[in-house]
């Protein structure tokens, strides 16, 4: 029986002229459906590279990555676009929000594609995350912590096989970190999805199912 996510013998090498930078060297791990997995390691160990490969944002140099038996490491550009659009909820380390749009408009960008989550539910998330007063604010005028919460909601509005989140609570205090983590896990649980994150808070009241050490 295959694991839900299989990351096998993965290498990633970036080339700058004649210089080779080995971001990942023979990385192996598995994640089961519905698990909460945290990837930990020193700065430069390759945590973000792993998430980018899992999320279809980057390609590997060698090895294989499978999701539910499908080898996503071999998808072509068109297939990767569909994979990112419909299967993965991705929270970027630097958010990638549209700065001149409002918080609600940023969340709705993804929802217009999938039409998965009704607006009342989205507004309830704003309330729960403590930024109901920022619904109509341009994200460029919001704090990093507020933008981080908007980025998480944008990832949650679509149906997904798993959530990939790069330092999703780095700008939040312990109280708001717990609230956002619980929301993320609740929405993932509704769909039986896996959650893969890096660099979560020391005091977050969440039990991890799996830890990947780099």
C-alpha positions in Angstrom: 0.0 0.0 0.0 1.5 3.3 -1.1 1.6 6.4 1.1 -0.5 9.4 0.1 2.5 11.5 -0.5 5.8 9.9 -1.5 9.0 11.9 -1.7 11.7 9.5 -2.8 15.4 10.1 -3.4 14.8 13.7 -4.3 17.7 15.9 -5.4 17.5 19.5 -6.4 20.5 21.3 -8.0 20.5 24.9 -9.0 23.1 26.0 -11.5 24.6 29.5 -11.7 27.0 29.5 -14.6 29.5 26.7 -13.7 28.5 26.8 -10.0 26.1 24.1 -8.7 24.1 24.6 -5.5 22.7 21.4 -4.0 19.5 22.5 -2.3 18.3 18.9 -1.6 20.3 15.7 -1.5 18.5 12.3 -1.5 15.5 13.4 0.6 13.0 10.7 1.5 9.8 10.9 3.4 6.1 9.8 3.3 2.9 11.5 4.4 -0.4 9.7 4.9 -3.8 11.3 4.0 -5.1 13.6 6.7 -1.7 13.9 8.5 -0.2 17.1 9.8 3.5 17.2 8.9 6.1 19.7 9.8 9.4 20.1 8.0 12.2 21.3 10.2 15.8 22.2 9.5 18.4 24.9 9.6 18.2 27.9 7.3 19.3 26.8 3.8 18.5 23.1 4.5 15.9 23.1 1.7 12.6 23.4 3.5 11.1 25.9 1.1 12.5 23.9 -1.9 10.6 20.9 -0.7 7.3 22.8 -0.4 7.8 24.4 -3.8 8.3 20.9 -5.4 5.3 19.5 -3.5 3.2 22.5 -4.6 4.2 22.2 -8.3 6.1 25.5 -8.1 9.5 24.0 -8.8 10.9 20.9 -10.5 13.3 18.3 -9.1 16.6 17.3 -10.6 16.2 13.6 -9.8 14.0 11.3 -7.8 10.3 11.2 -7.7 7.3 12.8 -5.9 3.9 11.1 -5.9 0.5 12.2 -4.7 -2.0 9.4 -4.4 0.1 7.3 -6.7 0.3 10.0 -9.4 3.9 11.1 -10.1 3.6 14.9 -10.0 7.3 15.2 -10.7 6.6 14.2 -14.3 3.7 16.5 -15.0 4.1 18.9 -18.0 3.5 22.7 -17.7 -0.2 22.5 -18.5 -0.8 19.7 -16.0 1.2 21.5 -13.3 -1.0 24.6 -13.8 -4.1 22.5 -13.3 -2.5 20.8 -10.3 -1.7 24.2 -8.7 -5.1 25.6 -9.5 -7.3 22.7 -8.3 -5.4 20.4 -6.0 -3.0 22.4 -3.7 -3.7 25.2 -1.2 -0.4 27.1 -1.2 0.6 29.7 1.4 3.8 31.4 0.3 6.5 32.7 2.7 6.1 36.2 1.2 2.3 35.9 0.7 2.2 36.8 -3.0 -0.9 38.9 -2.5 -2.1 41.6 -5.0 -1.2 44.7 -3.1 -3.7 47.1 -4.7 -6.7 44.8 -4.1 -8.6 44.5 -0.9 -8.2 41.6 1.5 -11.6 40.1 0.4 -10.7 40.6 -3.3 -7.5 38.7 -2.8 -9.3 35.8 -1.2 -12.0 35.8 -3.9 -9.4 35.6 -6.7 -9.0 31.9 -6.1 -12.6 31.3 -5.2 -13.8 32.7 -8.6 -12.0 29.8 -10.2 -13.4 27.0 -8.1 -16.6 28.6 -6.6 -16.1 26.3 -3.7 -16.7 28.5 -0.6 -19.6 30.9 -0.2 -18.9 34.5 0.8 -20.6 34.2 4.2 -18.1 31.5 5.2 -15.2 33.6 4.0 -16.5 36.6 6.0 -16.8 34.3 9.1 -13.1 33.4 8.7 -12.2 37.1 8.7 -14.2 37.4 12.0 -12.6 34.4 13.5 -9.1 35.5 12.6 -9.6 38.9 14.1 -9.5 41.0 10.9 -13.1 41.5 10.1 -12.4 45.3 10.0 -9.9 44.7 7.2 -12.2 43.1 4.7 -12.3 46.2 2.4 -8.7 47.3 3.2 -6.0 47.2 0.5 -3.5 44.5 1.6 -0.6 46.9 0.8 -1.7 48.9 3.9 -2.0 45.9 6.2 0.6 44.5 8.6 2.6 41.4 7.8 0.5 39.4 10.3 -2.8 40.5 8.8 -1.5 39.7 5.3 -0.4 36.3 6.5 -4.0 35.6 7.6 -5.4 36.7 4.2 -2.9 34.4 2.4 -4.1 31.5 4.5 -7.8 32.2 3.7 -6.9 32.4 0.0 -5.5 28.9 0.2 -8.5 27.5 2.0 -11.3 28.7 -0.3 -10.6 26.0 -2.9 -11.0 22.2 -2.7 -7.6 20.7 -2.1 -5.7 17.5 -1.7 -3.3 19.1 0.7 -2.1 22.4 2.0 1.5 23.5 1.6 2.4 26.4 3.9 5.8 28.1 4.2 6.2 29.7 7.6 2.4 30.3 7.9 2.4 32.0 11.3 5.9 33.7 11.4 4.3 37.1 12.1 1.6 36.0 14.5 1.5 35.9 18.3 0.7 32.6 20.1 -3.0 33.3 20.4 -3.5 34.1 16.7 -1.2 31.4 15.7 -3.4 28.8 17.4 -6.6 30.2 15.9 -5.2 30.1 12.4 -3.7 26.6 12.8 -7.1 25.3 14.1 -8.9 26.9 11.1 -6.4 25.3 8.7 -6.7 21.9 10.3 -10.5 22.0 10.4 -10.8 22.9 6.7 -8.2 20.2 5.8 -10.1 17.7 8.0 -13.3 18.3 6.1 -11.6 17.2 2.9 -9.4 14.5 4.4 -6.4 16.5 3.2 -2.8 16.5 4.4 -1.1 19.6 5.8 2.6 20.2 5.2 4.2 23.3 6.9 7.6 24.7 7.9 8.7 26.7 10.9 5.6 26.7 13.1 5.4 28.4 16.5 7.0 26.8 19.6 3.9 27.2 21.6 1.2 26.2 19.1 -1.2 23.8 20.7 -1.1 21.3 17.8 0.0 17.7 17.8 2.1 16.8 14.8 1.5 13.5 13.1 4.9 13.5 11.4 8.2 15.5 11.5 10.6 15.6 8.6 14.2 16.5 9.8 16.6 17.9 7.2 
